[in-house]
């Protein structure tokens, strides 16, 4: 940002006031979990880092200087070193805005000049390749967004009234400009929704105005005039789902305004503590849980804000001389942010954020090659949760359902609803004798009877049971149970049971046998039609026994949505027969927008077969925040240590946050006598059971599910 003399005086007075309050013990900064890692002081002449971008690979960040002429400084993020710089042409001064194309090949910097200039940089050669001077009156390019295709960029100018200039990036041509209304002046901040349909520009007015622009026909659609003291919108971020945007004000104390984009309404505002003025710059973590704002303190400070309820969580004070934070980027994992200072010379400060990396991992026993396919990993933010497990080998000869080691005793009120999920390895001493797991409440089964036959010590299956329960007021004991058919001994291992309180939910099942000869997904069990509002999210889970009249022919289940078809992975199994039944689970996160939808458990056979399902169960739960990765096709791994598949989630967190984690995959080994496993890991440490299968091969694939509750500390 560019500070006037008056504003610098205000900053100094407020910083001194803040220091006095801290000295007196009136304002005490809480202990912080996120931390300053290190900083780079740039050479003389690379001053006042006003703009910043990060390449899509996350390898490099580029900072634009407020100098004449402007310079672009390249930072290697893996080594956190300055590796290069380029000086622009005379007159290409004060790089106030920047965007990067989705391929990471080119960057575009907007100047704070009259008129403004857009300068194109080839990042592979790190050379200036061209520029476009805009028309007279299109001055001071304070903000910019780029569409997701990388075809066009939109630059907000600092004039009265404000203007937005559309530039075609392939040949750096000014296409047109859109003048806003007379009172909408100085476009200092901007965001674009993930679909590229709309852009939102924040003005320099008192109070601030947010202007909505439809990009398809480049028209002004609407605006919101904010409330008193919500002035001069210096910064903006948008959550990854495109549901909300957040604007920071140039006020003391600073304010952060939350705007719901579906109906374009101001939701609420957060007023920061005294001394935390001008929340600019800003970044948002990839999960959309938290945003981080640089504020105008001395030394500089970064404030962490939980976005769900717009609460200031804590702040991180930087070191002496790291002041006037003016630009910032966050890496793709969300683990680190990099803040540029408006100092002479400029500095780049690296900050570790509260983000964990969750992965779906696979491994093989020695000398094997494990394969995973249709991999899918999801996480959902939850509140009241309980879990038990995982526990190792347990056996039983009873033909009645008997509790394993996993048990939860829960006091519930009349309206409480629970989602329960249980997983286990499952086999029998006698492969021809069936074994089952289920979830029970006070000894009564409430899930499907998840029955497997054909499983033995050298051919273990993987079982999942699910249930929704609203039993009324009381204290209840939920257990993961197992049993054998007569004459056998059933074994369970890696047992895990979890429960989480939910609000809105729908379910159907369990139901018995159903068959199909169709080679396209055929609806077997549907939920009642569900009416959703814009922004609503569902977690969907379906389970079933699965086999084919011909074990050499594959069968599949999935979750489908009306009008869209399959939305989960294709949970494909081969080698399953009437006397060797597999157990299948499909999962999905869905947010289709406003409307009424029908979700169903579908199944199919490969050509020439007849697929069967039994113990069918499907449920949907309305959730708030969720994240998913997948499905992805075949992946192999020769490692005997758990190694990440393609599925990963980077989740921002604060101590006490809770997440429900579920992963599914086909699983087999090049050598069926060698075991394979999947699990869920957090930052490389397993948090789920070791879901181990043996006896699975290319033409006899198993279906695996891993679950966990993770509470951040």
C-alpha positions as CSV (number, residue, x, y, z in Angstrom):
1,X,0.0,0.0,0.0
2,X,1.1,3.7,-0.4
3,X,0.8,5.6,2.8
4,X,0.2,9.4,2.9
5,X,2.1,11.6,5.4
6,X,-1.1,11.9,7.5
7,X,-1.7,8.2,7.5
8,X,2.0,7.5,8.5
9,X,1.5,9.8,11.4
10,X,-1.7,8.0,12.5
11,X,0.2,4.6,12.2
12,X,3.0,5.9,14.4
13,X,0.6,7.2,17.1
14,X,-1.4,4.0,17.1
15,X,1.7,1.9,17.2
16,X,3.0,3.8,20.2
17,X,-0.4,3.5,21.9
18,X,-0.4,-0.3,21.3
19,X,3.1,-0.6,22.7
20,X,2.0,1.4,25.8
21,X,-1.0,-0.8,26.3
22,X,1.1,-4.0,26.0
23,X,3.7,-2.5,28.5
24,X,0.9,-1.9,31.0
25,X,-0.5,-5.4,30.6
26,X,-3.8,-4.1,29.2
27,X,-3.3,-5.7,25.8
28,X,-1.6,-9.0,25.9
29,X,-1.0,-11.0,22.7
30,X,-1.9,-14.7,23.2
31,X,0.7,-17.4,22.7
32,X,0.6,-18.3,18.9
33,X,0.9,-21.7,17.2
34,X,1.8,-20.2,13.8
35,X,5.2,-18.6,13.7
36,X,7.7,-16.5,11.8
37,X,10.2,-18.8,10.0
38,X,12.7,-16.3,8.6
39,X,13.1,-13.3,6.3
40,X,15.0,-12.0,3.3
41,X,16.3,-8.4,3.1
42,X,16.5,-7.5,-0.6
43,X,19.4,-5.5,-2.1
44,X,19.3,-1.7,-2.2
45,X,16.9,-0.4,-4.8
46,X,14.5,-3.3,-4.5
47,X,12.1,-1.3,-2.3
48,X,8.5,-1.3,-1.1
49,X,7.1,-4.6,-2.2
50,X,3.6,-3.5,-3.3
51,X,2.5,-6.5,-5.3
52,X,3.1,-10.3,-5.3
53,X,2.1,-13.5,-7.2
54,X,3.0,-17.2,-6.8
55,X,3.4,-19.7,-9.6
56,X,1.0,-22.6,-9.9
57,X,3.7,-25.1,-9.0
58,X,4.5,-23.3,-5.8
59,X,8.2,-23.1,-6.6
60,X,8.6,-19.4,-7.0
61,X,7.1,-16.1,-5.8
62,X,7.5,-12.8,-7.6
63,X,7.3,-9.4,-5.8
64,X,6.8,-6.1,-7.6
65,X,8.5,-3.0,-6.3
66,X,7.2,0.6,-5.8
67,X,10.2,2.1,-7.6
68,X,10.9,4.1,-10.8
69,X,11.2,2.1,-12.9
70,X,9.6,-0.9,-11.3
71,X,11.4,-4.1,-10.6
72,X,10.2,-7.8,-10.3
73,X,12.1,-9.9,-7.7
74,X,12.1,-13.7,-8.0
75,X,12.2,-15.8,-4.8
76,X,12.9,-19.5,-4.7
77,X,10.4,-20.8,-2.1
78,X,12.0,-24.2,-1.5
79,X,15.3,-22.6,-0.5
80,X,13.8,-19.3,0.4
81,X,16.4,-17.3,-1.4
82,X,16.4,-14.4,-3.8
83,X,17.5,-15.8,-7.2
84,X,16.9,-13.0,-9.7
85,X,15.4,-9.7,-10.6
86,X,14.4,-7.8,-13.7
87,X,14.1,-4.1,-14.2
88,X,11.3,-2.7,-16.3
89,X,11.5,0.1,-18.9
90,X,11.5,3.8,-18.0
91,X,8.1,5.0,-17.1
92,X,6.9,1.5,-16.0
93,X,6.9,2.6,-12.4
94,X,5.3,1.5,-9.1
95,X,4.0,-2.0,-9.6
96,X,0.7,-1.8,-7.7
97,X,-1.1,-5.0,-9.0
98,X,-0.2,-8.3,-10.5
99,X,-1.7,-11.5,-11.9
100,X,-0.2,-14.8,-13.2
101,X,-1.7,-17.0,-15.8
102,X,-2.9,-20.5,-14.8
103,X,0.0,-22.2,-16.7
104,X,2.5,-20.1,-14.8
105,X,4.2,-19.1,-18.0
106,X,3.5,-15.4,-17.9
107,X,2.9,-12.7,-15.3
108,X,1.3,-9.3,-15.8
109,X,2.1,-6.3,-13.6
110,X,0.0,-3.1,-13.5
111,X,1.6,0.2,-12.8
112,X,0.6,3.1,-10.6
113,X,1.1,5.7,-13.4
114,X,-1.1,8.1,-15.5
115,X,-2.2,6.3,-17.6
116,X,-1.6,2.8,-16.3
117,X,0.6,0.3,-18.1
118,X,0.3,-3.5,-18.1
119,X,3.7,-5.2,-18.4
120,X,4.1,-8.8,-19.5
121,X,6.9,-11.0,-18.1
122,X,7.9,-14.4,-19.5
123,X,8.6,-16.3,-16.3
124,X,10.5,-19.2,-17.8
125,X,13.2,-16.8,-19.2
126,X,12.3,-14.1,-16.6
127,X,12.4,-11.3,-19.2
128,X,10.0,-8.5,-20.1
129,X,8.3,-9.3,-23.4
130,X,5.9,-6.4,-23.9
131,X,3.6,-3.8,-22.4
132,X,0.3,-2.1,-23.1
133,X,-0.3,1.5,-22.1
134,X,-3.9,2.1,-21.4
135,X,-6.1,5.0,-22.5
136,X,-5.9,8.5,-21.1
137,X,-7.8,8.6,-17.7
138,X,-7.2,4.8,-17.1
139,X,-4.8,5.6,-14.3
140,X,-3.2,3.9,-11.3
141,X,-3.8,0.1,-11.7
142,X,-4.5,-0.6,-8.1
143,X,-6.2,-4.1,-8.4
144,X,-6.4,-7.0,-10.9
145,X,-7.9,-10.4,-11.4
146,X,-7.4,-13.0,-14.1
147,X,-10.1,-15.4,-15.4
148,X,-9.5,-19.1,-14.7
149,X,-8.8,-19.8,-18.4
150,X,-6.0,-17.2,-18.5
151,X,-7.5,-15.4,-21.5
152,X,-8.3,-12.1,-19.9
153,X,-7.3,-9.9,-17.0
154,X,-9.3,-7.1,-15.5
155,X,-7.5,-4.1,-14.0
156,X,-9.2,-1.8,-11.5
157,X,-8.1,1.8,-11.8
158,X,-7.8,4.4,-9.0
159,X,-9.9,7.1,-10.6
160,X,-13.2,8.9,-9.9
161,X,-15.4,7.2,-11.0
162,X,-13.7,3.9,-11.0
163,X,-13.1,2.0,-14.1
164,X,-12.3,-1.7,-15.0
165,X,-10.1,-2.3,-18.0
166,X,-10.4,-5.7,-19.8
167,X,-7.1,-6.9,-21.4
168,X,-6.7,-9.8,-23.8
169,X,-3.5,-11.5,-22.6
170,X,-2.5,-13.5,-25.6
171,X,-1.5,-10.3,-27.5
172,X,-1.8,-7.8,-24.7
173,X,-4.6,-5.9,-26.3
174,X,-6.9,-3.5,-24.4
175,X,-10.4,-4.9,-25.3
176,X,-12.7,-2.4,-23.5
177,X,-13.3,-0.5,-20.3
178,X,-16.3,-0.3,-18.0
179,X,-17.0,2.9,-16.1
180,X,-18.7,2.5,-12.8
181,X,-21.2,4.9,-11.2
182,X,-20.0,8.4,-10.1
183,X,-19.7,7.5,-6.4
184,X,-17.8,4.2,-7.0
185,X,-14.2,5.4,-7.0
186,X,-10.7,4.1,-6.5
187,X,-10.8,0.3,-7.1
188,X,-8.2,-0.8,-4.5
189,X,-9.1,-4.5,-4.1
190,X,-10.7,-7.3,-6.2
191,X,-11.5,-11.0,-6.3
192,X,-12.9,-13.3,-8.9
193,X,-15.1,-16.4,-8.2
194,X,-13.6,-19.8,-9.0
195,X,-15.9,-20.3,-12.0
196,X,-14.8,-17.0,-13.6
197,X,-18.4,-15.8,-13.9
198,X,-18.2,-12.7,-11.6
199,X,-15.6,-10.4,-10.2
200,X,-16.0,-8.2,-7.2
201,X,-14.2,-4.9,-6.7
202,X,-13.8,-2.9,-3.5
203,X,-13.7,0.9,-3.7
204,X,-11.9,3.6,-1.8
205,X,-15.1,5.3,-0.7
206,X,-16.3,6.2,2.8
207,X,-18.1,4.0,3.5
208,X,-16.7,1.4,1.1
209,X,-18.7,-0.1,-1.8
210,X,-18.4,-3.6,-3.3
211,X,-19.3,-3.7,-7.0
212,X,-20.3,-7.0,-8.7
213,X,-19.3,-7.4,-12.3
214,X,-20.6,-10.1,-14.7
215,X,-17.6,-11.0,-16.9
216,X,-19.5,-12.8,-19.7
217,X,-20.9,-9.6,-21.0
218,X,-18.7,-7.2,-18.9
219,X,-21.5,-5.4,-17.1
220,X,-22.0,-3.9,-13.7
221,X,-24.7,-6.1,-12.0
222,X,-25.0,-4.7,-8.5
223,X,-23.3,-3.1,-5.5
224,X,-23.3,-3.1,-1.7
225,X,-22.7,0.1,0.2
226,X,-21.2,-0.9,3.6
227,X,-21.9,0.5,7.0
228,X,-20.3,3.4,8.8
229,X,-16.6,3.0,9.5
230,X,-16.3,0.2,6.9
231,X,-14.3,2.5,4.7
232,X,-11.7,2.2,1.9
233,X,-11.5,-1.5,1.0
234,X,-7.7,-2.2,0.8
235,X,-7.7,-6.0,0.7
236,X,-9.9,-8.9,-0.4
237,X,-9.9,-12.7,-0.5
238,X,-12.5,-15.3,-1.7
239,X,-13.0,-18.8,-0.3
240,X,-12.2,-21.7,-2.6
241,X,-15.8,-22.6,-2.9
242,X,-16.8,-19.1,-4.0
243,X,-19.5,-18.8,-1.4
244,X,-18.0,-15.8,0.6
245,X,-15.6,-12.9,0.0
246,X,-13.9,-10.9,2.8
247,X,-12.8,-7.3,2.5
248,X,-10.3,-5.4,4.7
249,X,-10.8,-1.7,5.4
250,X,-8.2,1.1,5.6
251,X,-9.4,2.2,9.1
252,X,-8.1,2.2,12.6
253,X,-9.0,-0.2,14.1
254,X,-9.3,-2.3,11.0
255,X,-12.4,-4.1,10.0
256,X,-13.0,-7.3,8.0
257,X,-16.3,-7.5,6.1
258,X,-17.9,-10.9,5.2
259,X,-20.1,-10.9,2.1
260,X,-22.2,-13.9,0.9
261,X,-21.9,-14.0,-2.8
262,X,-24.9,-16.2,-3.7
263,X,-27.3,-13.4,-2.9
264,X,-24.7,-10.6,-2.6
265,X,-25.4,-9.5,0.9
266,X,-23.2,-8.2,3.7
267,X,-23.3,-10.9,6.4
268,X,-21.3,-9.4,9.3
269,X,-18.1,-7.5,10.2
270,X,-15.2,-8.1,12.5
271,X,-13.6,-5.1,14.3
272,X,-10.0,-5.8,15.2
273,X,-8.4,-4.7,18.6
274,X,-7.0,-1.2,19.0
275,X,-3.8,-0.7,17.1
276,X,-4.5,-3.4,14.4
277,X,-5.2,-1.0,11.6
278,X,-5.5,-1.4,7.8
279,X,-5.9,-5.2,7.4
280,X,-3.9,-5.4,4.1
281,X,-2.5,-7.6,2.6
282,X,-4.5,-10.8,3.0
283,X,-4.3,-14.5,2.1
284,X,-6.6,-17.4,2.6
285,X,-5.7,-21.1,3.3
286,X,-6.6,-23.6,0.6
287,X,-9.3,-25.2,2.8
288,X,-11.1,-21.9,3.3
289,X,-11.1,-22.2,7.0
290,X,-8.9,-19.3,7.9
291,X,-7.6,-16.0,6.4
292,X,-4.5,-14.1,7.5
293,X,-4.3,-10.3,7.4
294,X,-1.2,-8.1,7.7
295,X,-2.0,-5.1,9.9
296,X,-0.3,-1.8,10.3
297,X,1.5,-2.2,13.6
298,X,5.2,-1.6,14.5
299,X,6.6,-4.2,14.2
300,X,4.2,-5.7,11.7
301,X,1.7,-8.2,12.8
302,X,-0.3,-11.0,11.0
303,X,-3.8,-11.7,12.3
304,X,-5.5,-15.1,11.9
305,X,-9.2,-15.0,11.4
306,X,-11.6,-18.0,11.5
307,X,-14.0,-17.4,8.6
308,X,-16.9,-19.6,9.6
309,X,-17.9,-17.2,12.4
310,X,-15.5,-14.3,11.5
311,X,-13.6,-14.4,14.7
312,X,-10.1,-13.1,15.3
313,X,-8.2,-16.2,16.6
314,X,-4.7,-14.8,17.4
315,X,-1.9,-12.6,16.0
316,X,1.7,-13.1,15.2
317,X,4.1,-10.1,15.8
318,X,7.1,-10.0,13.5
319,X,10.6,-8.7,14.2
320,X,11.9,-5.2,14.4
321,X,12.0,-3.6,11.0
322,X,9.4,-5.9,9.5
323,X,6.8,-3.2,9.2
324,X,4.2,-1.9,6.7
325,X,3.1,-5.3,5.2
326,X,2.0,-4.5,1.7
327,X,1.8,-7.8,-0.3
328,X,1.4,-11.5,0.3
329,X,1.1,-14.9,-1.3
330,X,0.3,-18.4,0.2
331,X,1.8,-21.6,-1.1
332,X,-0.4,-24.3,-2.7
333,X,-0.3,-26.5,0.4
334,X,-1.2,-23.6,2.6
335,X,1.7,-24.4,5.0
336,X,3.5,-21.1,4.4
337,X,2.7,-17.5,3.5
338,X,5.2,-14.9,2.3
339,X,4.7,-11.2,3.2
340,X,6.4,-8.3,1.5
341,X,7.1,-5.1,3.3
342,X,6.7,-1.5,2.2
343,X,10.3,-0.7,3.4
344,X,13.6,0.5,1.9
345,X,14.9,-2.0,1.0
346,X,12.0,-4.4,0.9
347,X,11.9,-7.5,3.0
348,X,10.1,-10.9,2.4
349,X,8.9,-12.6,5.6
350,X,8.2,-16.3,5.6
351,X,5.5,-17.4,8.1
352,X,4.4,-21.0,9.0
353,X,0.6,-21.3,9.1
354,X,-1.6,-23.8,11.0
355,X,-2.1,-26.3,8.1
356,X,-1.9,-30.1,8.2
357,X,-1.5,-32.3,5.1
358,X,-3.9,-35.2,5.1
359,X,-3.2,-38.0,2.6
360,X,-4.6,-41.4,1.5
361,X,-1.6,-43.7,1.7
362,X,-0.9,-47.2,0.4
363,X,1.9,-49.8,1.0
364,X,2.8,-53.4,0.2
365,X,4.3,-56.1,2.3
366,X,7.9,-57.0,1.3
367,X,8.5,-58.0,-2.3
368,X,5.0,-57.0,-3.5
369,X,3.6,-54.2,-5.6
370,X,0.5,-52.7,-4.2
371,X,-2.1,-51.0,-6.4
372,X,-4.8,-48.5,-5.5
373,X,-7.5,-47.2,-7.9
374,X,-10.6,-45.1,-7.6
375,X,-8.9,-43.5,-4.7
376,X,-11.0,-40.9,-2.9
377,X,-10.3,-38.9,0.3
378,X,-12.7,-36.5,2.1
379,X,-12.7,-34.4,5.2
380,X,-15.6,-32.7,6.9
381,X,-15.6,-30.2,9.8
382,X,-17.6,-31.6,12.7
383,X,-18.3,-30.6,16.3
384,X,-19.2,-33.3,18.8
385,X,-17.4,-36.5,17.9
386,X,-16.3,-39.7,19.6
387,X,-14.1,-42.6,18.4
388,X,-12.8,-45.9,19.5
389,X,-9.9,-47.8,17.9
390,X,-8.1,-49.0,16.0
391,X,-7.5,-52.4,17.8
392,X,-5.7,-55.4,16.5
393,X,-6.8,-59.1,16.0
394,X,-9.9,-60.3,17.8
395,X,-11.8,-63.6,17.2
396,X,-15.1,-65.1,18.1
397,X,-17.0,-68.4,17.5
398,X,-20.4,-67.0,18.3
399,X,-23.1,-66.9,15.6
400,X,-24.7,-63.9,17.4
401,X,-23.4,-60.4,17.0
402,X,-20.9,-59.8,19.8
403,X,-19.0,-56.6,20.6
404,X,-15.5,-56.1,19.5
405,X,-13.1,-53.9,21.6
406,X,-14.8,-50.8,20.1
407,X,-17.4,-49.2,22.2
408,X,-18.8,-45.7,22.8
409,X,-21.2,-44.7,25.6
410,X,-22.9,-41.4,24.8
411,X,-25.5,-39.3,26.6
412,X,-28.0,-37.9,24.1
413,X,-30.9,-35.4,24.2
414,X,-34.2,-35.9,22.4
415,X,-33.2,-34.2,19.2
416,X,-29.6,-35.4,18.9
417,X,-28.8,-37.3,15.6
418,X,-25.7,-39.4,15.1
419,X,-23.8,-40.5,12.1
420,X,-21.9,-43.8,12.9
421,X,-19.2,-45.5,10.8
422,X,-17.2,-48.6,11.6
423,X,-14.4,-50.3,9.7
424,X,-12.6,-53.6,10.1
425,X,-10.5,-56.3,8.5
426,X,-12.7,-59.4,8.4
427,X,-12.0,-63.1,7.8
428,X,-12.8,-66.6,9.0
429,X,-10.7,-69.6,9.9
430,X,-12.8,-71.4,7.3
431,X,-13.2,-69.6,4.0
432,X,-16.4,-71.3,3.1
433,X,-18.1,-69.9,6.3
434,X,-19.4,-66.4,6.4
435,X,-18.5,-63.6,8.8
436,X,-20.2,-60.2,9.5
437,X,-19.8,-56.9,11.2
438,X,-22.4,-54.4,12.2
439,X,-23.0,-51.4,14.4
440,X,-25.3,-52.0,17.4
441,X,-27.0,-49.7,20.0
442,X,-27.5,-51.4,23.4
443,X,-27.1,-54.8,21.7
444,X,-29.6,-54.2,18.8
445,X,-28.2,-53.9,15.3
446,X,-28.9,-50.5,13.6
447,X,-26.6,-50.9,10.5
448,X,-26.7,-53.4,7.7
449,X,-25.3,-56.9,8.3
450,X,-22.1,-56.5,6.4
451,X,-21.5,-60.1,5.5
452,X,-18.4,-61.6,3.8
453,X,-17.8,-65.1,2.7
454,X,-14.7,-66.5,1.1
455,X,-12.4,-64.6,3.4
456,X,-9.6,-66.5,5.2
457,X,-6.3,-65.7,7.1
458,X,-4.6,-65.6,3.7
459,X,-7.4,-63.8,2.0
460,X,-8.7,-61.0,4.3
461,X,-11.6,-58.7,3.4
462,X,-12.3,-55.2,4.5
463,X,-15.7,-54.3,5.9
464,X,-17.5,-51.0,6.5
465,X,-20.8,-50.4,8.3
466,X,-22.8,-47.2,8.5
467,X,-25.8,-46.0,10.4
468,X,-27.9,-42.9,11.3
469,X,-29.5,-42.9,14.7
470,X,-31.8,-40.6,16.7
471,X,-32.8,-42.7,19.7
472,X,-34.1,-39.9,22.0
473,X,-33.1,-38.8,25.4
474,X,-30.9,-41.2,27.3
475,X,-27.4,-42.8,27.6
476,X,-26.6,-45.3,24.9
477,X,-23.7,-47.7,24.2
478,X,-22.8,-48.1,20.6
479,X,-20.5,-51.0,19.6
480,X,-18.8,-52.5,16.6
481,X,-20.0,-56.1,16.6
482,X,-19.0,-59.2,14.7
483,X,-20.1,-62.8,14.3
484,X,-19.5,-66.0,12.4
485,X,-21.9,-68.4,10.7
486,X,-22.2,-71.7,12.5
487,X,-19.0,-73.8,12.7
488,X,-16.6,-71.0,12.0
489,X,-14.3,-68.6,13.8
490,X,-14.6,-65.0,12.7
491,X,-11.7,-62.6,13.1
492,X,-11.7,-58.8,13.1
493,X,-8.7,-56.5,13.1
494,X,-7.9,-52.8,12.8
495,X,-11.4,-52.3,14.2
496,X,-12.5,-48.6,14.4
497,X,-15.8,-47.0,15.4
498,X,-16.7,-43.4,15.3
499,X,-19.8,-41.2,15.9
500,X,-20.4,-37.6,15.2
501,X,-23.5,-35.4,15.9
502,X,-25.2,-34.1,12.8
503,X,-28.2,-31.9,12.0
504,X,-30.0,-32.7,8.7
505,X,-29.8,-36.2,7.4
506,X,-31.5,-38.7,5.1
507,X,-31.1,-42.5,4.8
508,X,-32.5,-45.5,3.1
509,X,-31.8,-49.2,4.0
510,X,-30.6,-51.7,4.8
511,X,-32.3,-53.8,2.2
512,X,-31.5,-57.3,0.9
513,X,-30.6,-58.8,-2.5
514,X,-30.9,-57.0,-5.8
515,X,-29.3,-58.0,-9.2
516,X,-28.7,-56.5,-12.6
517,X,-27.3,-57.6,-15.9
518,X,-26.8,-53.9,-17.0
519,X,-23.4,-52.7,-17.9
520,X,-24.4,-49.1,-17.0
521,X,-25.0,-48.0,-13.5
522,X,-28.6,-48.9,-12.5
523,X,-30.3,-47.3,-9.5
524,X,-30.8,-49.8,-6.7
525,X,-31.7,-47.8,-3.7
526,X,-32.6,-44.1,-3.6
527,X,-32.9,-41.4,-1.0
528,X,-36.1,-39.3,-0.9
529,X,-35.7,-36.1,-3.0
530,X,-33.6,-33.6,-1.1
531,X,-34.1,-29.8,-1.6
532,X,-30.9,-27.8,-1.2
533,X,-30.2,-24.1,-1.1
534,X,-27.2,-22.5,-2.8
535,X,-24.1,-23.3,-0.8
536,X,-25.5,-26.4,0.9
537,X,-23.1,-29.4,1.1
538,X,-23.8,-33.0,1.5
539,X,-21.6,-35.9,2.7
540,X,-22.9,-39.1,1.1
541,X,-21.9,-42.7,2.0
542,X,-23.2,-46.0,0.5
543,X,-22.3,-49.5,1.5
544,X,-23.3,-52.9,0.1
545,X,-22.2,-56.5,-0.2
546,X,-21.2,-57.0,-3.8
547,X,-20.6,-60.1,-6.0
548,X,-21.2,-61.5,-9.5
549,X,-22.6,-64.8,-10.8
550,X,-19.3,-65.1,-12.6
551,X,-16.3,-64.3,-10.4
552,X,-14.1,-63.4,-13.4
553,X,-16.4,-60.6,-14.3
554,X,-16.3,-57.3,-12.5
555,X,-19.0,-55.5,-10.6
556,X,-19.3,-52.0,-9.3
557,X,-21.3,-49.7,-7.0
558,X,-21.4,-45.9,-7.0
559,X,-23.4,-42.9,-5.7
560,X,-25.2,-41.0,-8.4
561,X,-27.2,-37.7,-8.5
562,X,-30.1,-37.1,-10.8
563,X,-29.0,-35.1,-13.8
564,X,-25.3,-35.7,-13.1
565,X,-24.8,-39.4,-13.0
566,X,-21.9,-40.8,-10.9
567,X,-20.5,-38.4,-8.4
568,X,-18.4,-41.0,-6.3
569,X,-15.6,-43.2,-7.4
570,X,-16.5,-46.4,-9.4
571,X,-16.0,-48.9,-6.6
572,X,-15.1,-51.9,-8.8
573,X,-14.6,-55.4,-7.6
574,X,-13.6,-58.6,-9.5
575,X,-13.2,-62.1,-8.1
576,X,-16.4,-61.9,-6.0
577,X,-19.0,-64.7,-6.3
578,X,-22.0,-66.0,-4.4
579,X,-19.6,-68.0,-2.2
580,X,-17.0,-65.2,-2.0
581,X,-18.8,-61.9,-1.4
582,X,-17.0,-58.6,-1.2
583,X,-18.0,-55.5,0.8
584,X,-18.1,-52.2,-1.0
585,X,-18.3,-48.5,0.2
586,X,-18.7,-45.4,-1.9
587,X,-18.3,-41.8,-0.6
588,X,-18.8,-38.4,-2.1
589,X,-19.1,-34.7,-1.2
590,X,-21.6,-32.8,-3.3
591,X,-22.7,-29.1,-3.5
592,X,-24.8,-28.9,-6.6
593,X,-26.5,-25.5,-5.9
594,X,-30.2,-24.7,-5.3
595,X,-32.6,-27.3,-6.4
596,X,-34.2,-30.7,-5.6
597,X,-32.1,-33.8,-6.2
598,X,-32.3,-37.5,-6.0
599,X,-29.3,-39.5,-4.8
600,X,-29.1,-43.2,-5.2
601,X,-26.8,-46.2,-4.8
602,X,-26.2,-47.6,-8.3
603,X,-24.6,-50.8,-9.4
604,X,-23.6,-52.5,-12.6
605,X,-21.8,-55.6,-14.1
606,X,-19.1,-55.8,-16.7
607,X,-20.4,-57.4,-20.0
608,X,-21.7,-61.0,-19.7
609,X,-22.2,-61.0,-15.9
610,X,-25.0,-60.6,-13.4
611,X,-24.0,-58.3,-10.5
612,X,-25.6,-58.6,-7.0
613,X,-25.9,-56.3,-4.1
614,X,-27.2,-56.9,-0.6
615,X,-27.4,-55.2,2.8
616,X,-27.7,-52.0,0.7
617,X,-27.6,-48.7,2.7
618,X,-27.2,-45.1,1.6
619,X,-27.2,-41.9,3.7
620,X,-26.7,-38.2,3.2
621,X,-25.7,-35.7,5.9
622,X,-25.8,-31.9,5.5
623,X,-22.4,-30.5,6.5
624,X,-20.8,-27.0,6.6
625,X,-17.2,-27.1,5.6
626,X,-15.8,-30.0,3.6
627,X,-13.0,-30.9,1.3
628,X,-12.4,-33.8,-1.1
629,X,-9.8,-35.2,-3.4
630,X,-10.4,-37.8,-6.1
631,X,-11.3,-40.1,-7.5
632,X,-8.1,-41.1,-9.3
633,X,-7.3,-44.2,-11.3
634,X,-4.6,-46.9,-11.1
635,X,-1.6,-46.1,-8.9
636,X,1.1,-48.6,-7.9
637,X,3.6,-48.6,-5.0
638,X,6.4,-51.1,-4.2
639,X,7.2,-49.4,-0.9
640,X,6.7,-51.3,2.4
641,X,6.1,-47.9,4.1
642,X,2.9,-46.0,3.8
643,X,3.3,-43.6,0.8
644,X,0.8,-41.0,-0.4
645,X,-1.4,-41.7,-3.3
646,X,-2.7,-38.8,-5.5
647,X,-5.3,-37.9,-2.8
648,X,-4.3,-35.1,-0.4
649,X,-6.0,-32.4,1.5
650,X,-4.4,-29.3,3.1
651,X,-6.6,-28.2,6.0
652,X,-6.2,-25.1,8.0
653,X,-6.9,-25.6,11.6
654,X,-6.9,-24.1,15.1
655,X,-6.6,-26.0,18.4
656,X,-9.8,-27.8,19.1
657,X,-11.0,-28.1,15.5
658,X,-12.4,-31.5,14.6
659,X,-12.5,-33.3,11.3
660,X,-14.2,-36.5,10.1
661,X,-11.9,-38.2,7.6
662,X,-13.0,-41.0,5.2
663,X,-11.0,-42.7,2.4
664,X,-11.9,-45.4,-0.1
665,X,-10.0,-47.3,-2.7
666,X,-9.8,-50.5,-4.8
667,X,-6.8,-52.5,-3.5
668,X,-4.8,-55.4,-4.8
669,X,-1.3,-56.7,-5.2
670,X,0.7,-58.1,-8.2
671,X,1.3,-61.1,-5.9
672,X,-2.0,-62.1,-4.2
673,X,-0.2,-63.9,-1.4
674,X,1.4,-60.6,-0.3
675,X,-0.6,-58.1,1.7
676,X,-1.5,-54.5,0.8
677,X,-2.8,-51.7,2.9
678,X,-4.3,-48.2,2.9
679,X,-4.6,-45.7,5.6
680,X,-5.2,-42.0,6.3
681,X,-2.2,-40.0,7.4
682,X,-1.7,-36.5,8.8
683,X,1.7,-35.0,8.1
684,X,3.1,-38.4,7.5
685,X,1.7,-40.1,10.6
686,X,-1.1,-42.7,10.4
687,X,-4.3,-41.6,12.1
688,X,-6.7,-44.3,10.8
689,X,-6.5,-48.1,11.1
690,X,-4.1,-50.0,8.9
691,X,-6.7,-51.4,6.4
692,X,-4.9,-54.5,5.3
693,X,-6.0,-56.9,2.6
694,X,-4.3,-60.1,1.4
695,X,-5.4,-62.5,-1.3
696,X,-6.3,-59.5,-3.7
697,X,-4.9,-59.5,-7.2
698,X,-5.5,-57.8,-10.5
699,X,-8.4,-60.1,-11.3
700,X,-9.6,-60.3,-7.7
701,X,-9.7,-56.7,-6.4
702,X,-10.8,-55.8,-2.9
703,X,-12.5,-52.6,-1.8
704,X,-11.0,-50.7,1.2
705,X,-12.2,-48.0,3.5
706,X,-10.3,-46.1,6.1
707,X,-11.9,-43.7,8.7
708,X,-10.6,-41.4,11.4
709,X,-11.6,-38.5,13.7
710,X,-8.8,-35.9,13.9
711,X,-8.9,-33.2,16.6
712,X,-6.3,-30.5,16.1
713,X,-4.2,-29.6,19.1
